Amino acid sequence: MITKEEEAVFENELQKLTTECRECLDTSLKKKIEDDALWLQAIIFSTSGRKP
């Protein structure tokens, strides 16, 4: 279980990754960013009980 503070940090990082992904022109790097964002999103939603 993660704390509310950790969840807030993860959500902030997810927003940063989403923005970075939108601005990225390198296809292979964009895929890695998308993978990281999906992993982080899974962590946030699995521990908070919310739906994506």
Secondary structure in CASP SS format (residue, H / E / C, confidence):
PFRMAT SS
TARGET T0000
AUTHOR 0000-0000-0000
METHOD secondary structure of the structure
MODEL  1
M C 1.00
I C 1.00
T C 1.00
K H 1.00
E H 1.00
E H 1.00
E H 1.00
A H 1.00
V H 1.00
F H 1.00
E H 1.00
N H 1.00
E H 1.00
L H 1.00
Q H 1.00
K H 1.00
L H 1.00
T H 1.00
T H 1.00
E H 1.00
C H 1.00
R H 1.00
E H 1.00
C C 1.00
L C 1.00
D C 1.00
T H 1.00
S H 1.00
L H 1.00
K H 1.00
K H 1.00
K H 1.00
I H 1.00
E H 1.00
D H 1.00
D H 1.00
A H 1.00
L H 1.00
W H 1.00
L H 1.00
Q H 1.00
A H 1.00
I H 1.00
I H 1.00
F H 1.00
S H 1.00
T H 1.00
S H 1.00
G C 1.00
R C 1.00
K C 1.00
P C 1.00
END
